């Protein structure tokens, strides 16, 4: 199964890349852009018996390696 883990800075944590992107989008003619959080996306093939187990594995990967829980948060999902 393929899982995806999306990692972004927590709300309240300074995100200079996100701030730069928000400014650039506004300058490019997208005036309604609010807060932008720049992050990372990981797609991983895992062996699992079902989607629930695959999602749990993705969460464990994020907690142990892919995400710094002090400054980042993550979302894990099963792609198929």
PDB file with SEQRES, HELIX, SHEET and CRYST1 records, atoms N, CA, C and O in Angstrom:
SEQRES   1 A   80  UNK UNK UNK UNK UNK UNK UNK UNK UNK UNK UNK UNK UNK          
SEQRES   2 A   80  UNK UNK UNK UNK UNK UNK UNK UNK UNK UNK UNK UNK UNK          
SEQRES   3 A   80  UNK UNK UNK UNK UNK UNK UNK UNK UNK UNK UNK UNK UNK          
SEQRES   4 A   80  UNK UNK UNK UNK UNK UNK UNK UNK UNK UNK UNK UNK UNK          
SEQRES   5 A   80  UNK UNK UNK UNK UNK UNK UNK UNK UNK UNK UNK UNK UNK          
SEQRES   6 A   80  UNK UNK UNK UNK UNK UNK UNK UNK UNK UNK UNK UNK UNK          
SEQRES   7 A   80  UNK UNK                                                      
HELIX    1 AA1 UNK A   16  UNK A   27  1                                  12    
HELIX    2 AA2 UNK A   51  UNK A   61  1                                  11    
HELIX    3 AA3 UNK A   62  UNK A   66  3                                   5    
SHEET    1 AA1 3 UNK A  39  UNK A  45  0                                        
SHEET    2 AA1 3 UNK A   2  UNK A   9 -1                                        
SHEET    3 AA1 3 UNK A  72  UNK A  78 -1                                        
CRYST1    1.000    1.000    1.000  90.00  90.00  90.00 P 1           1          
ATOM      1  N   UNK A   1       0.854  -1.183   0.000  1.00  0.00           N  
ATOM      2  CA  UNK A   1       0.000   0.000   0.000  1.00  0.00           C  
ATOM      3  C   UNK A   1       0.891   1.234   0.000  1.00  0.00           C  
ATOM      4  O   UNK A   1       2.009   1.218   0.515  1.00  0.00           O  
ATOM      5  N   UNK A   2       0.373   2.294  -0.584  1.00  0.00           N  
ATOM      6  CA  UNK A   2       1.098   3.558  -0.615  1.00  0.00           C  
ATOM      7  C   UNK A   2       0.475   4.488   0.413  1.00  0.00           C  
ATOM      8  O   UNK A   2      -0.741   4.676   0.450  1.00  0.00           O  
ATOM      9  N   UNK A   3       1.342   5.071   1.255  1.00  0.00           N  
ATOM     10  CA  UNK A   3       0.893   6.040   2.250  1.00  0.00           C  
ATOM     11  C   UNK A   3       1.581   7.376   1.984  1.00  0.00           C  
ATOM     12  O   UNK A   3       2.651   7.441   1.380  1.00  0.00           O  
ATOM     13  N   UNK A   4       0.941   8.419   2.449  1.00  0.00           N  
ATOM     14  CA  UNK A   4       1.516   9.753   2.312  1.00  0.00           C  
ATOM     15  C   UNK A   4       1.519  10.422   3.674  1.00  0.00           C  
ATOM     16  O   UNK A   4       0.517  10.410   4.388  1.00  0.00           O  
ATOM     17  N   UNK A   5       2.663  11.009   4.028  1.00  0.00           N  
ATOM     18  CA  UNK A   5       2.796  11.762   5.273  1.00  0.00           C  
ATOM     19  C   UNK A   5       3.138  13.198   4.892  1.00  0.00           C  
ATOM     20  O   UNK A   5       4.143  13.452   4.228  1.00  0.00           O  
ATOM     21  N   UNK A   6       2.299  14.125   5.315  1.00  0.00           N  
ATOM     22  CA  UNK A   6       2.521  15.543   5.056  1.00  0.00           C  
ATOM     23  C   UNK A   6       2.947  16.193   6.370  1.00  0.00           C  
ATOM     24  O   UNK A   6       2.255  16.082   7.383  1.00  0.00           O  
ATOM     25  N   UNK A   7       4.089  16.870   6.343  1.00  0.00           N  
ATOM     26  CA  UNK A   7       4.656  17.497   7.539  1.00  0.00           C  
ATOM     27  C   UNK A   7       4.735  19.001   7.307  1.00  0.00           C  
ATOM     28  O   UNK A   7       5.285  19.442   6.297  1.00  0.00           O  
ATOM     29  N   UNK A   8       4.195  19.790   8.227  1.00  0.00           N  
ATOM     30  CA  UNK A   8       4.244  21.251   8.137  1.00  0.00           C  
ATOM     31  C   UNK A   8       4.597  21.832   9.504  1.00  0.00           C  
ATOM     32  O   UNK A   8       4.378  21.186  10.529  1.00  0.00           O  
ATOM     33  N   UNK A   9       5.145  23.057   9.525  1.00  0.00           N  
ATOM     34  CA  UNK A   9       5.407  23.698  10.811  1.00  0.00           C  
ATOM     35  C   UNK A   9       4.107  23.908  11.579  1.00  0.00           C  
ATOM     36  O   UNK A   9       3.065  24.191  10.987  1.00  0.00           O  
ATOM     37  N   UNK A  10       4.176  23.770  12.887  1.00  0.00           N  
ATOM     38  CA  UNK A  10       3.004  24.020  13.724  1.00  0.00           C  
ATOM     39  C   UNK A  10       2.593  25.480  13.619  1.00  0.00           C  
ATOM     40  O   UNK A  10       3.413  26.356  13.345  1.00  0.00           O  
ATOM     41  N   UNK A  11       1.320  25.720  13.839  1.00  0.00           N  
ATOM     42  CA  UNK A  11       0.819  27.084  13.888  1.00  0.00           C  
ATOM     43  C   UNK A  11       1.555  27.820  15.004  1.00  0.00           C  
ATOM     44  O   UNK A  11       1.716  27.282  16.100  1.00  0.00           O  
ATOM     45  N   UNK A  12       1.995  29.022  14.738  1.00  0.00           N  
ATOM     46  CA  UNK A  12       2.727  29.788  15.739  1.00  0.00           C  
ATOM     47  C   UNK A  12       4.229  29.652  15.608  1.00  0.00           C  
ATOM     48  O   UNK A  12       4.966  30.443  16.196  1.00  0.00           O  
ATOM     49  N   UNK A  13       4.708  28.666  14.849  1.00  0.00           N  
ATOM     50  CA  UNK A  13       6.142  28.505  14.612  1.00  0.00           C  
ATOM     51  C   UNK A  13       6.499  29.316  13.374  1.00  0.00           C  
ATOM     52  O   UNK A  13       5.818  29.224  12.353  1.00  0.00           O  
ATOM     53  N   UNK A  14       7.549  30.100  13.458  1.00  0.00           N  
ATOM     54  CA  UNK A  14       7.988  30.926  12.342  1.00  0.00           C  
ATOM     55  C   UNK A  14       8.244  30.067  11.114  1.00  0.00           C  
ATOM     56  O   UNK A  14       8.937  29.053  11.195  1.00  0.00           O  
ATOM     57  N   UNK A  15       7.683  30.473   9.968  1.00  0.00           N  
ATOM     58  CA  UNK A  15       7.849  29.761   8.705  1.00  0.00           C  
ATOM     59  C   UNK A  15       8.235  30.768   7.627  1.00  0.00           C  
ATOM     60  O   UNK A  15       7.374  31.223   6.874  1.00  0.00           O  
ATOM     61  N   UNK A  16       9.535  31.128   7.541  1.00  0.00           N  
ATOM     62  CA  UNK A  16       9.953  32.145   6.583  1.00  0.00           C  
ATOM     63  C   UNK A  16       9.681  31.745   5.124  1.00  0.00           C  
ATOM     64  O   UNK A  16       9.364  32.604   4.301  1.00  0.00           O  
ATOM     65  N   UNK A  17       9.800  30.478   4.804  1.00  0.00           N  
ATOM     66  CA  UNK A  17       9.527  30.032   3.442  1.00  0.00           C  
ATOM     67  C   UNK A  17       8.046  30.226   3.111  1.00  0.00           C  
ATOM     68  O   UNK A  17       7.710  30.708   2.029  1.00  0.00           O  
ATOM     69  N   UNK A  18       7.176  29.858   4.024  1.00  0.00           N  
ATOM     70  CA  UNK A  18       5.745  30.055   3.816  1.00  0.00           C  
ATOM     71  C   UNK A  18       5.393  31.530   3.675  1.00  0.00           C  
ATOM     72  O   UNK A  18       4.558  31.901   2.850  1.00  0.00           O  
ATOM     73  N   UNK A  19       6.037  32.372   4.489  1.00  0.00           N  
ATOM     74  CA  UNK A  19       5.792  33.811   4.421  1.00  0.00           C  
ATOM     75  C   UNK A  19       6.231  34.366   3.066  1.00  0.00           C  
ATOM     76  O   UNK A  19       5.536  35.198   2.484  1.00  0.00           O  
ATOM     77  N   UNK A  20       7.391  33.907   2.558  1.00  0.00           N  
ATOM     78  CA  UNK A  20       7.880  34.356   1.257  1.00  0.00           C  
ATOM     79  C   UNK A  20       6.943  33.911   0.137  1.00  0.00           C  
ATOM     80  O   UNK A  20       6.684  34.669  -0.798  1.00  0.00           O  
ATOM     81  N   UNK A  21       6.440  32.695   0.230  1.00  0.00           N  
ATOM     82  CA  UNK A  21       5.510  32.189  -0.778  1.00  0.00           C  
ATOM     83  C   UNK A  21       4.214  32.993  -0.761  1.00  0.00           C  
ATOM     84  O   UNK A  21       3.694  33.344  -1.820  1.00  0.00           O  
ATOM     85  N   UNK A  22       3.690  33.287   0.418  1.00  0.00           N  
ATOM     86  CA  UNK A  22       2.461  34.079   0.527  1.00  0.00           C  
ATOM     87  C   UNK A  22       2.656  35.449  -0.106  1.00  0.00           C  
ATOM     88  O   UNK A  22       1.780  35.924  -0.828  1.00  0.00           O  
ATOM     89  N   UNK A  23       3.791  36.092   0.154  1.00  0.00           N  
ATOM     90  CA  UNK A  23       4.078  37.396  -0.440  1.00  0.00           C  
ATOM     91  C   UNK A  23       4.176  37.321  -1.956  1.00  0.00           C  
ATOM     92  O   UNK A  23       3.656  38.184  -2.663  1.00  0.00           O  
ATOM     93  N   UNK A  24       4.844  36.286  -2.453  1.00  0.00           N  
ATOM     94  CA  UNK A  24       4.988  36.122  -3.903  1.00  0.00           C  
ATOM     95  C   UNK A  24       3.636  35.877  -4.569  1.00  0.00           C  
ATOM     96  O   UNK A  24       3.365  36.415  -5.642  1.00  0.00           O  
ATOM     97  N   UNK A  25       2.798  35.075  -3.942  1.00  0.00           N  
ATOM     98  CA  UNK A  25       1.475  34.808  -4.512  1.00  0.00           C  
ATOM     99  C   UNK A  25       0.646  36.086  -4.595  1.00  0.00           C  
ATOM    100  O   UNK A  25      -0.064  36.307  -5.576  1.00  0.00           O  
ATOM    101  N   UNK A  26       0.736  36.921  -3.571  1.00  0.00           N  
ATOM    102  CA  UNK A  26       0.017  38.199  -3.572  1.00  0.00           C  
ATOM    103  C   UNK A  26       0.524  39.082  -4.707  1.00  0.00           C  
ATOM    104  O   UNK A  26      -0.269  39.701  -5.416  1.00  0.00           O  
ATOM    105  N   UNK A  27       1.842  39.141  -4.879  1.00  0.00           N  
ATOM    106  CA  UNK A  27       2.424  39.948  -5.952  1.00  0.00           C  
ATOM    107  C   UNK A  27       2.066  39.406  -7.334  1.00  0.00           C  
ATOM    108  O   UNK A  27       2.030  40.163  -8.305  1.00  0.00           O  
ATOM    109  N   UNK A  28       1.804  38.116  -7.428  1.00  0.00           N  
ATOM    110  CA  UNK A  28       1.446  37.500  -8.706  1.00  0.00           C  
ATOM    111  C   UNK A  28      -0.049  37.605  -9.028  1.00  0.00           C  
ATOM    112  O   UNK A  28      -0.517  37.067 -10.032  1.00  0.00           O  
ATOM    113  N   UNK A  29      -0.780  38.298  -8.170  1.00  0.00           N  
ATOM    114  CA  UNK A  29      -2.183  38.534  -8.479  1.00  0.00           C  
ATOM    115  C   UNK A  29      -3.167  37.648  -7.739  1.00  0.00           C  
ATOM    116  O   UNK A  29      -4.309  37.497  -8.173  1.00  0.00           O  
ATOM    117  N   UNK A  30      -2.753  37.069  -6.648  1.00  0.00           N  
ATOM    118  CA  UNK A  30      -3.645  36.258  -5.812  1.00  0.00           C  
ATOM    119  C   UNK A  30      -3.847  36.980  -4.479  1.00  0.00           C  
ATOM    120  O   UNK A  30      -3.252  36.598  -3.471  1.00  0.00           O  
ATOM    121  N   UNK A  31      -4.693  38.031  -4.470  1.00  0.00           N  
ATOM    122  CA  UNK A  31      -4.813  38.885  -3.283  1.00  0.00           C  
ATOM    123  C   UNK A  31      -5.463  38.228  -2.074  1.00  0.00           C  
ATOM    124  O   UNK A  31      -5.294  38.720  -0.959  1.00  0.00           O  
ATOM    125  N   UNK A  32      -6.190  37.153  -2.249  1.00  0.00           N  
ATOM    126  CA  UNK A  32      -6.895  36.530  -1.130  1.00  0.00           C  
ATOM    127  C   UNK A  32      -6.071  35.520  -0.362  1.00  0.00           C  
ATOM    128  O   UNK A  32      -6.609  34.815   0.492  1.00  0.00           O  
ATOM    129  N   UNK A  33      -4.774  35.430  -0.641  1.00  0.00           N  
ATOM    130  CA  UNK A  33      -3.929  34.435   0.022  1.00  0.00           C  
ATOM    131  C   UNK A  33      -3.673  34.855   1.462  1.00  0.00           C  
ATOM    132  O   UNK A  33      -3.270  35.987   1.729  1.00  0.00           O  
ATOM    133  N   UNK A  34      -3.913  33.933   2.381  1.00  0.00           N  
ATOM    134  CA  UNK A  34      -3.648  34.189   3.793  1.00  0.00           C  
ATOM    135  C   UNK A  34      -2.353  33.514   4.213  1.00  0.00           C  
ATOM    136  O   UNK A  34      -1.341  33.621   3.520  1.00  0.00           O  
ATOM    137  N   UNK A  35      -2.378  32.842   5.307  1.00  0.00           N  
ATOM    138  CA  UNK A  35      -1.201  32.164   5.840  1.00  0.00           C  
ATOM    139  C   UNK A  35      -0.819  30.969   4.955  1.00  0.00           C  
ATOM    140  O   UNK A  35      -1.681  30.178   4.571  1.00  0.00           O  
ATOM    141  N   UNK A  36       0.450  30.845   4.642  1.00  0.00           N  
ATOM    142  CA  UNK A  36       0.964  29.709   3.882  1.00  0.00           C  
ATOM    143  C   UNK A  36       1.968  28.982   4.765  1.00  0.00           C  
ATOM    144  O   UNK A  36       2.848  29.606   5.357  1.00  0.00           O  
ATOM    145  N   UNK A  37       1.836  27.669   4.854  1.00  0.00           N  
ATOM    146  CA  UNK A  37       2.782  26.847   5.610  1.00  0.00           C  
ATOM    147  C   UNK A  37       3.491  25.940   4.610  1.00  0.00           C  
ATOM    148  O   UNK A  37       2.851  25.115   3.958  1.00  0.00           O  
ATOM    149  N   UNK A  38       4.798  26.086   4.489  1.00  0.00           N  
ATOM    150  CA  UNK A  38       5.585  25.253   3.579  1.00  0.00           C  
ATOM    151  C   UNK A  38       6.050  24.023   4.344  1.00  0.00           C  
ATOM    152  O   UNK A  38       6.504  24.126   5.484  1.00  0.00           O  
ATOM    153  N   UNK A  39       5.937  22.874   3.721  1.00  0.00           N  
ATOM    154  CA  UNK A  39       6.305  21.647   4.417  1.00  0.00           C  
ATOM    155  C   UNK A  39       6.919  20.622   3.501  1.00  0.00           C  
ATOM    156  O   UNK A  39       7.494  20.950   2.464  1.00  0.00           O  
ATOM    157  N   UNK A  40       6.787  19.372   3.902  1.00  0.00           N  
ATOM    158  CA  UNK A  40       7.357  18.244   3.173  1.00  0.00           C  
ATOM    159  C   UNK A  40       6.288  17.180   2.997  1.00  0.00           C  
ATOM    160  O   UNK A  40       5.401  17.023   3.836  1.00  0.00           O  
ATOM    161  N   UNK A  41       6.388  16.449   1.889  1.00  0.00           N  
ATOM    162  CA  UNK A  41       5.482  15.331   1.637  1.00  0.00           C  
ATOM    163  C   UNK A  41       6.323  14.094   1.393  1.00  0.00           C  
ATOM    164  O   UNK A  41       7.254  14.112   0.587  1.00  0.00           O  
ATOM    165  N   UNK A  42       5.989  13.013   2.095  1.00  0.00           N  
ATOM    166  CA  UNK A  42       6.677  11.731   1.932  1.00  0.00           C  
ATOM    167  C   UNK A  42       5.664  10.710   1.441  1.00  0.00           C  
ATOM    168  O   UNK A  42       4.596  10.559   2.034  1.00  0.00           O  
ATOM    169  N   UNK A  43       5.987  10.013   0.370  1.00  0.00           N  
ATOM    170  CA  UNK A  43       5.152   8.900  -0.117  1.00  0.00           C  
ATOM    171  C   UNK A  43       5.967   7.632   0.051  1.00  0.00           C  
ATOM    172  O   UNK A  43       7.088   7.521  -0.447  1.00  0.00           O  
ATOM    173  N   UNK A  44       5.384   6.677   0.762  1.00  0.00           N  
ATOM    174  CA  UNK A  44       6.109   5.460   1.129  1.00  0.00           C  
ATOM    175  C   UNK A  44       5.252   4.247   0.799  1.00  0.00           C  
ATOM    176  O   UNK A  44       4.062   4.214   1.112  1.00  0.00           O  
ATOM    177  N   UNK A  45       5.861   3.252   0.167  1.00  0.00           N  
ATOM    178  CA  UNK A  45       5.189   1.968  -0.043  1.00  0.00           C  
ATOM    179  C   UNK A  45       5.421   1.111   1.191  1.00  0.00           C  
ATOM    180  O   UNK A  45       6.563   0.911   1.604  1.00  0.00           O  
ATOM    181  N   UNK A  46       4.347   0.606   1.781  1.00  0.00           N  
ATOM    182  CA  UNK A  46       4.454  -0.236   2.970  1.00  0.00           C  
ATOM    183  C   UNK A  46       3.671  -1.532   2.755  1.00  0.00           C  
ATOM    184  O   UNK A  46       2.711  -1.580   1.986  1.00  0.00           O  
ATOM    185  N   UNK A  47       4.101  -2.558   3.444  1.00  0.00           N  
ATOM    186  CA  UNK A  47       3.348  -3.812   3.446  1.00  0.00           C  
ATOM    187  C   UNK A  47       2.420  -3.785   4.653  1.00  0.00           C  
ATOM    188  O   UNK A  47       2.865  -3.676   5.796  1.00  0.00           O  
ATOM    189  N   UNK A  48       1.136  -3.885   4.383  1.00  0.00           N  
ATOM    190  CA  UNK A  48       0.142  -3.858   5.454  1.00  0.00           C  
ATOM    191  C   UNK A  48      -1.053  -4.692   5.030  1.00  0.00           C  
ATOM    192  O   UNK A  48      -1.343  -4.826   3.841  1.00  0.00           O  
ATOM    193  N   UNK A  49      -1.748  -5.255   6.025  1.00  0.00           N  
ATOM    194  CA  UNK A  49      -2.903  -6.108   5.715  1.00  0.00           C  
ATOM    195  C   UNK A  49      -4.134  -5.307   5.319  1.00  0.00           C  
ATOM    196  O   UNK A  49      -5.006  -5.814   4.614  1.00  0.00           O  
ATOM    197  N   UNK A  50      -4.210  -4.037   5.778  1.00  0.00           N  
ATOM    198  CA  UNK A  50      -5.344  -3.193   5.427  1.00  0.00           C  
ATOM    199  C   UNK A  50      -4.961  -1.724   5.568  1.00  0.00           C  
ATOM    200  O   UNK A  50      -3.860  -1.395   6.012  1.00  0.00           O  
ATOM    201  N   UNK A  51      -5.880  -0.852   5.185  1.00  0.00           N  
ATOM    202  CA  UNK A  51      -5.614   0.585   5.200  1.00  0.00           C  
ATOM    203  C   UNK A  51      -5.361   1.110   6.617  1.00  0.00           C  
ATOM    204  O   UNK A  51      -4.540   2.005   6.817  1.00  0.00           O  
ATOM    205  N   UNK A  52      -6.061   0.554   7.581  1.00  0.00           N  
ATOM    206  CA  UNK A  52      -5.883   0.993   8.970  1.00  0.00           C  
ATOM    207  C   UNK A  52      -4.453   0.734   9.447  1.00  0.00           C  
ATOM    208  O   UNK A  52      -3.840   1.598  10.074  1.00  0.00           O  
ATOM    209  N   UNK A  53      -3.928  -0.442   9.154  1.00  0.00           N  
ATOM    210  CA  UNK A  53      -2.567  -0.778   9.548  1.00  0.00           C  
ATOM    211  C   UNK A  53      -1.564   0.098   8.791  1.00  0.00           C  
ATOM    212  O   UNK A  53      -0.572   0.548   9.365  1.00  0.00           O  
ATOM    213  N   UNK A  54      -1.822   0.337   7.514  1.00  0.00           N  
ATOM    214  CA  UNK A  54      -0.929   1.181   6.716  1.00  0.00           C  
ATOM    215  C   UNK A  54      -0.863   2.596   7.282  1.00  0.00           C  
ATOM    216  O   UNK A  54       0.215   3.183   7.372  1.00  0.00           O  
ATOM    217  N   UNK A  55      -2.017   3.143   7.663  1.00  0.00           N  
ATOM    218  CA  UNK A  55      -2.050   4.489   8.236  1.00  0.00           C  
ATOM    219  C   UNK A  55      -1.321   4.525   9.578  1.00  0.00           C  
ATOM    220  O   UNK A  55      -0.617   5.489   9.877  1.00  0.00           O  
ATOM    221  N   UNK A  56      -1.485   3.491  10.374  1.00  0.00           N  
ATOM    222  CA  UNK A  56      -0.796   3.418  11.662  1.00  0.00           C  
ATOM    223  C   UNK A  56       0.720   3.371  11.458  1.00  0.00           C  
ATOM    224  O   UNK A  56       1.467   4.024  12.186  1.00  0.00           O  
ATOM    225  N   UNK A  57       1.168   2.603  10.472  1.00  0.00           N  
ATOM    226  CA  UNK A  57       2.598   2.540  10.168  1.00  0.00           C  
ATOM    227  C   UNK A  57       3.123   3.906   9.737  1.00  0.00           C  
ATOM    228  O   UNK A  57       4.204   4.318  10.158  1.00  0.00           O  
ATOM    229  N   UNK A  58       2.366   4.607   8.903  1.00  0.00           N  
ATOM    230  CA  UNK A  58       2.769   5.939   8.457  1.00  0.00           C  
ATOM    231  C   UNK A  58       2.888   6.890   9.648  1.00  0.00           C  
ATOM    232  O   UNK A  58       3.828   7.683   9.718  1.00  0.00           O  
ATOM    233  N   UNK A  59       1.953   6.814  10.570  1.00  0.00           N  
ATOM    234  CA  UNK A  59       2.012   7.645  11.769  1.00  0.00           C  
ATOM    235  C   UNK A  59       3.231   7.344  12.613  1.00  0.00           C  
ATOM    236  O   UNK A  59       3.868   8.257  13.138  1.00  0.00           O  
ATOM    237  N   UNK A  60       3.560   6.069  12.748  1.00  0.00           N  
ATOM    238  CA  UNK A  60       4.752   5.682  13.507  1.00  0.00           C  
ATOM    239  C   UNK A  60       6.019   6.208  12.847  1.00  0.00           C  
ATOM    240  O   UNK A  60       6.931   6.678  13.527  1.00  0.00           O  
ATOM    241  N   UNK A  61       6.075   6.126  11.510  1.00  0.00           N  
ATOM    242  CA  UNK A  61       7.235   6.647  10.778  1.00  0.00           C  
ATOM    243  C   UNK A  61       7.390   8.148  11.024  1.00  0.00           C  
ATOM    244  O   UNK A  61       8.495   8.642  11.247  1.00  0.00           O  
ATOM    245  N   UNK A  62       6.275   8.855  10.979  1.00  0.00           N  
ATOM    246  CA  UNK A  62       6.310  10.298  11.200  1.00  0.00           C  
ATOM    247  C   UNK A  62       6.788  10.625  12.608  1.00  0.00           C  
ATOM    248  O   UNK A  62       7.620  11.513  12.794  1.00  0.00           O  
ATOM    249  N   UNK A  63       6.268   9.913  13.594  1.00  0.00           N  
ATOM    250  CA  UNK A  63       6.634  10.183  14.992  1.00  0.00           C  
ATOM    251  C   UNK A  63       8.092   9.866  15.277  1.00  0.00           C  
ATOM    252  O   UNK A  63       8.721  10.540  16.094  1.00  0.00           O  
ATOM    253  N   UNK A  64       8.641   8.853  14.618  1.00  0.00           N  
ATOM    254  CA  UNK A  64      10.017   8.419  14.910  1.00  0.00           C  
ATOM    255  C   UNK A  64      11.079   9.092  14.052  1.00  0.00           C  
ATOM    256  O   UNK A  64      12.230   9.196  14.475  1.00  0.00           O  
ATOM    257  N   UNK A  65      10.715   9.559  12.839  1.00  0.00           N  
ATOM    258  CA  UNK A  65      11.753  10.081  11.949  1.00  0.00           C  
ATOM    259  C   UNK A  65      11.329  11.279  11.103  1.00  0.00           C  
ATOM    260  O   UNK A  65      12.073  12.255  11.008  1.00  0.00           O  
ATOM    261  N   UNK A  66      10.168  11.224  10.498  1.00  0.00           N  
ATOM    262  CA  UNK A  66       9.815  12.197   9.467  1.00  0.00           C  
ATOM    263  C   UNK A  66       9.416  13.567   9.999  1.00  0.00           C  
ATOM    264  O   UNK A  66       9.469  14.554   9.265  1.00  0.00           O  
ATOM    265  N   UNK A  67       9.027  13.638  11.240  1.00  0.00           N  
ATOM    266  CA  UNK A  67       8.494  14.872  11.826  1.00  0.00           C  
ATOM    267  C   UNK A  67       9.214  15.212  13.125  1.00  0.00           C  
ATOM    268  O   UNK A  67       9.495  14.330  13.937  1.00  0.00           O  
ATOM    269  N   UNK A  68       9.510  16.491  13.315  1.00  0.00           N  
ATOM    270  CA  UNK A  68      10.036  16.973  14.591  1.00  0.00           C  
ATOM    271  C   UNK A  68       8.829  17.463  15.395  1.00  0.00           C  
ATOM    272  O   UNK A  68       8.325  18.555  15.132  1.00  0.00           O  
ATOM    273  N   UNK A  69       8.360  16.687  16.361  1.00  0.00           N  
ATOM    274  CA  UNK A  69       7.111  17.021  17.050  1.00  0.00           C  
ATOM    275  C   UNK A  69       7.157  18.311  17.861  1.00  0.00           C  
ATOM    276  O   UNK A  69       6.112  18.816  18.271  1.00  0.00           O  
ATOM    277  N   UNK A  70       8.337  18.847  18.098  1.00  0.00           N  
ATOM    278  CA  UNK A  70       8.445  20.098  18.844  1.00  0.00           C  
ATOM    279  C   UNK A  70       7.956  21.272  17.992  1.00  0.00           C  
ATOM    280  O   UNK A  70       7.300  22.180  18.502  1.00  0.00           O  
ATOM    281  N   UNK A  71       8.280  21.252  16.684  1.00  0.00           N  
ATOM    282  CA  UNK A  71       7.955  22.388  15.829  1.00  0.00           C  
ATOM    283  C   UNK A  71       7.078  22.035  14.626  1.00  0.00           C  
ATOM    284  O   UNK A  71       6.645  22.926  13.895  1.00  0.00           O  
ATOM    285  N   UNK A  72       6.812  20.735  14.417  1.00  0.00           N  
ATOM    286  CA  UNK A  72       6.047  20.325  13.254  1.00  0.00           C  
ATOM    287  C   UNK A  72       4.875  19.445  13.649  1.00  0.00           C  
ATOM    288  O   UNK A  72       4.856  18.840  14.720  1.00  0.00           O  
ATOM    289  N   UNK A  73       3.887  19.391  12.743  1.00  0.00           N  
ATOM    290  CA  UNK A  73       2.780  18.475  12.886  1.00  0.00           C  
ATOM    291  C   UNK A  73       2.651  17.702  11.584  1.00  0.00           C  
ATOM    292  O   UNK A  73       3.142  18.135  10.541  1.00  0.00           O  
ATOM    293  N   UNK A  74       1.990  16.560  11.651  1.00  0.00           N  
ATOM    294  CA  UNK A  74       1.889  15.739  10.442  1.00  0.00           C  
ATOM    295  C   UNK A  74       0.482  15.218  10.250  1.00  0.00           C  
ATOM    296  O   UNK A  74      -0.332  15.184  11.173  1.00  0.00           O  
ATOM    297  N   UNK A  75       0.226  14.814   9.023  1.00  0.00           N  
ATOM    298  CA  UNK A  75      -1.012  14.156   8.671  1.00  0.00           C  
ATOM    299  C   UNK A  75      -0.644  12.933   7.831  1.00  0.00           C  
ATOM    300  O   UNK A  75       0.095  13.051   6.854  1.00  0.00           O  
ATOM    301  N   UNK A  76      -1.153  11.774   8.206  1.00  0.00           N  
ATOM    302  CA  UNK A  76      -0.875  10.537   7.468  1.00  0.00           C  
ATOM    303  C   UNK A  76      -2.155  10.081   6.780  1.00  0.00           C  
ATOM    304  O   UNK A  76      -3.239  10.133   7.361  1.00  0.00           O  
ATOM    305  N   UNK A  77      -2.013   9.631   5.529  1.00  0.00           N  
ATOM    306  CA  UNK A  77      -3.168   9.123   4.793  1.00  0.00           C  
ATOM    307  C   UNK A  77      -2.741   7.967   3.885  1.00  0.00           C  
ATOM    308  O   UNK A  77      -1.584   7.862   3.477  1.00  0.00           O  
ATOM    309  N   UNK A  78      -3.691   7.128   3.592  1.00  0.00           N  
ATOM    310  CA  UNK A  78      -3.454   5.999   2.711  1.00  0.00           C  
ATOM    311  C   UNK A  78      -3.892   6.396   1.306  1.00  0.00           C  
ATOM    312  O   UNK A  78      -5.013   6.863   1.104  1.00  0.00           O  
ATOM    313  N   UNK A  79      -2.997   6.206   0.335  1.00  0.00           N  
ATOM    314  CA  UNK A  79      -3.299   6.558  -1.051  1.00  0.00           C  
ATOM    315  C   UNK A  79      -3.850   5.374  -1.816  1.00  0.00           C  
ATOM    316  O   UNK A  79      -4.561   5.547  -2.805  1.00  0.00           O  
ATOM    317  N   UNK A  80      -3.528   4.171  -1.367  1.00  0.00           N  
ATOM    318  CA  UNK A  80      -4.046   2.984  -2.046  1.00  0.00           C  
ATOM    319  C   UNK A  80      -3.044   1.872  -2.092  1.00  0.00           C  
ATOM    320  O   UNK A  80      -3.332   0.804  -2.633  1.00  0.00           O  
TER     321      UNK A  80                                                      
END                                                                             
